Every structure is written in C-alpha cells, then in structure tokens.
Amino acid sequence: MRKRLARLIAPVAVAAALSGCALHSPSVADLKYNPGRYQNKTVSIDGVVTSSWGVPLVPFKLYKVSDGTGEVTVIAQNGQTPSKGAHVKVKGRVSDVATLGGQAVGLHLEQRDISFKRY
C-alpha cells in the first residue's frame, strides 16, 4: 500500500514543482496580458536587449528586453546597463505605474539580478 501511495505522490509532487517554476518564468506576452497575476512578484525573463540608456549622475538605468513574444522595460538601480544586442537573463520584480481600464500602464521589471548569456 505504501509503495503504491509513493508511486502516486511522486509524479504529483514533480508536476507541482514544475508548475511553480512556470510562474517564475513567464513570457513577456503573459506579463502584459496578465499583469495582475505577476504584480509585485519576482520573475525571470530570457531575451535580447533591444535598447538601453543611462545618464551619468541619474540613479537608475533603463533597457528593454525582447523574448520573442514582446518587449518589457527593465529598470536597473545599480550596475552597468547592458548594450543593445546582448543576450541576458533578468530577474526582477514586476511593477507598473498605474492601471487604467484594466490595462497596466508603465509595466516594467525592477532588476534584482542579471546574467549575460554567450551564444
């Protein structure tokens, strides 16, 4: 009986763990279409930097990352701004400026961590 129960629980536990991972790595399109689901949660986005800018003496830098499903703005409080064309994995907290008519305005990630990928 215990072996049968263990065989049943193991696949359920694996499925639950994998579904939890899916919540942390949504596509940019999913972020934009379901912003409330991810609001104030930390997610990871893999993609290519499409534009970036930073101004000396300004405490934050901005860049945009595209994962093929859409583009999201990332705000970095410290560190270097990745250059256009860089392949990155960004971990950050989802936030927006406001919600108007059910649509998130100013949806962005507040960068917590960034890693650069080499291809």
C-alpha positions as CSV (number, residue, x, y, z in Angstrom):
1,M,0.0,0.0,0.0
2,R,2.8,2.4,0.9
3,K,4.7,1.7,-2.4
4,R,1.5,2.4,-4.3
5,L,1.0,5.7,-2.5
6,A,4.6,6.7,-3.0
7,R,4.3,6.0,-6.8
8,L,1.2,8.2,-6.9
9,I,2.6,11.1,-4.8
10,A,6.0,11.3,-6.7
11,P,4.5,12.4,-10.1
12,V,2.1,14.8,-8.4
13,A,5.0,16.4,-6.5
14,V,7.1,16.7,-9.7
15,A,4.1,18.3,-11.6
16,A,3.5,20.7,-8.7
17,A,7.2,21.7,-8.6
18,L,7.3,22.3,-12.4
19,S,4.1,24.3,-12.4
20,G,5.6,26.5,-9.7
21,C,8.6,27.1,-11.9
22,A,6.4,28.2,-14.8
23,L,5.0,31.0,-12.6
24,H,8.5,32.4,-12.2
25,S,9.5,32.4,-15.9
26,P,6.5,33.8,-17.8
27,S,6.8,35.1,-21.3
28,V,6.7,38.9,-21.8
29,A,3.3,38.4,-23.6
30,D,2.0,36.7,-20.5
31,L,3.2,39.6,-18.3
32,K,1.4,42.1,-20.5
33,Y,-1.8,40.1,-20.8
34,N,-2.0,39.1,-17.1
35,P,-0.2,41.9,-15.2
36,G,-2.2,41.4,-12.0
37,R,-1.1,37.7,-11.8
38,Y,2.6,38.8,-11.6
39,Q,2.2,42.2,-9.8
40,N,4.9,42.6,-7.1
41,K,6.3,39.0,-7.8
42,T,9.8,38.2,-8.9
43,V,10.1,36.6,-12.4
44,S,12.9,35.8,-14.8
45,I,12.9,36.8,-18.5
46,D,15.4,35.5,-21.1
47,G,15.9,37.6,-24.1
48,V,17.8,40.1,-26.2
49,V,18.4,43.8,-25.2
50,T,16.7,45.9,-27.9
51,S,17.6,49.3,-26.5
52,S,19.3,50.8,-23.4
53,W,20.2,54.1,-21.9
54,G,21.6,55.6,-18.8
55,V,22.6,59.1,-17.9
56,P,25.6,59.9,-15.7
57,L,24.5,61.1,-12.2
58,V,21.0,59.6,-12.6
59,P,20.5,56.8,-10.1
60,F,18.8,54.4,-12.5
61,K,19.3,53.0,-16.0
62,L,16.6,51.7,-18.4
63,Y,16.7,49.0,-21.0
64,K,14.3,46.9,-23.0
65,V,14.4,43.1,-23.3
66,S,12.6,41.1,-26.0
67,D,11.9,37.4,-25.6
68,G,10.3,36.9,-29.0
69,T,6.7,37.4,-27.6
70,G,7.1,41.0,-26.7
71,E,9.2,43.6,-25.1
72,V,9.4,44.7,-21.4
73,T,11.3,47.7,-19.9
74,V,13.8,46.9,-17.1
75,I,14.8,49.5,-14.5
76,A,18.3,48.9,-13.0
77,Q,19.2,50.8,-9.8
78,N,22.9,50.0,-10.0
79,G,25.5,48.3,-12.2
80,Q,26.1,48.7,-15.8
81,T,23.4,48.9,-18.5
82,P,23.6,46.0,-21.0
83,S,24.3,47.1,-24.5
84,K,21.9,46.6,-27.4
85,G,22.0,43.0,-28.8
86,A,23.2,41.5,-25.5
87,H,21.6,38.1,-24.6
88,V,20.5,38.4,-21.0
89,K,18.5,36.6,-18.3
90,V,17.0,39.2,-16.0
91,K,15.4,38.5,-12.6
92,G,13.2,41.3,-11.3
93,R,10.0,42.3,-9.5
94,V,7.0,43.1,-11.8
95,S,5.6,46.6,-11.3
96,D,3.6,49.2,-13.1
97,V,2.9,52.9,-12.8
98,A,-0.9,52.7,-12.9
99,T,-3.8,50.6,-14.1
100,L,-6.3,52.3,-16.4
101,G,-9.3,50.4,-17.7
102,G,-7.8,47.1,-16.6
103,Q,-4.6,47.7,-18.6
104,A,-1.2,48.1,-16.9
105,V,0.5,51.4,-17.8
106,G,4.2,51.5,-17.5
107,L,4.7,47.8,-16.9
108,H,8.3,47.1,-16.0
109,L,10.7,44.9,-14.1
110,E,12.8,46.3,-11.2
111,Q,16.1,44.4,-11.8
112,R,17.3,42.2,-8.9
113,D,19.8,40.2,-10.9
114,I,21.2,40.0,-14.4
115,S,23.3,37.4,-16.1
116,F,24.8,37.6,-19.6
117,K,24.5,34.6,-22.0
118,R,27.0,33.7,-24.6
119,Y,26.0,32.0,-27.8
